[in-house]
């Protein structure tokens, strides 16, 4: 009996030891579970904060979407309004095209009329200018005629005296040439020939000048 009791007690002790070991293991697992729960709680708090931030971002995005939708609708309305305005303007331009062409033709005709009028004005101005200059010319011609008639006698006298002076100059030059010719016979032949040539040139120049003066005097006499 005692042996059985000892065995039973030993068995109970072993069971108690196993139970204690199991309790210790369970306590360790409980601590680990508590630590895990703490970590999960912290993670849950972080997730909650992230969710709140996401909700805030989502609400902001929803507001932005509403604003963008409103602006898009407004832009769409403005675009349609601009399209209608563009169509009206294009229609008005098409309607104004014919009057524009008509106005262009009228303007071209007006320019032609203006150019013709300018030409006529210039011609009239030229005729007036010619008439003025012609009247001045006639008046000056009459004055010159009166002056020429007044100085006719004096002009004839001066002309005759000028002709006489030129004739006397020519006679003296001829005598000088003859005397030089006589002297040249007695001197060196080459030098005398050169001097004689010079004298002949001078004589021809005097003759030409006398003829020109005589011609001018004859023309003045004809004009008078």
Buried (B, 14 or more C-beta within 10 A) or exposed (E): EEEEEEEEEEEEEEEEEEEEEEEEEEEEEEEEEEEEEEEEEEEEEEEEEEEEEEEEEEEEEEEEEEEEEEEEEEEEEEEEEEEEEEEEEEEEEEEEEEEEEEEEEEEEEEEEEEEEEEEEEEEEEEEEEEEEEEEEEEEEEEEEEEEEEEEEEEBBEEBEEBBEEBEEEBEEBEEEBEEBBEEBEEEEEEEBEEBBEEBEEEBEEBEEEBEEBBEEBEEEEEEE
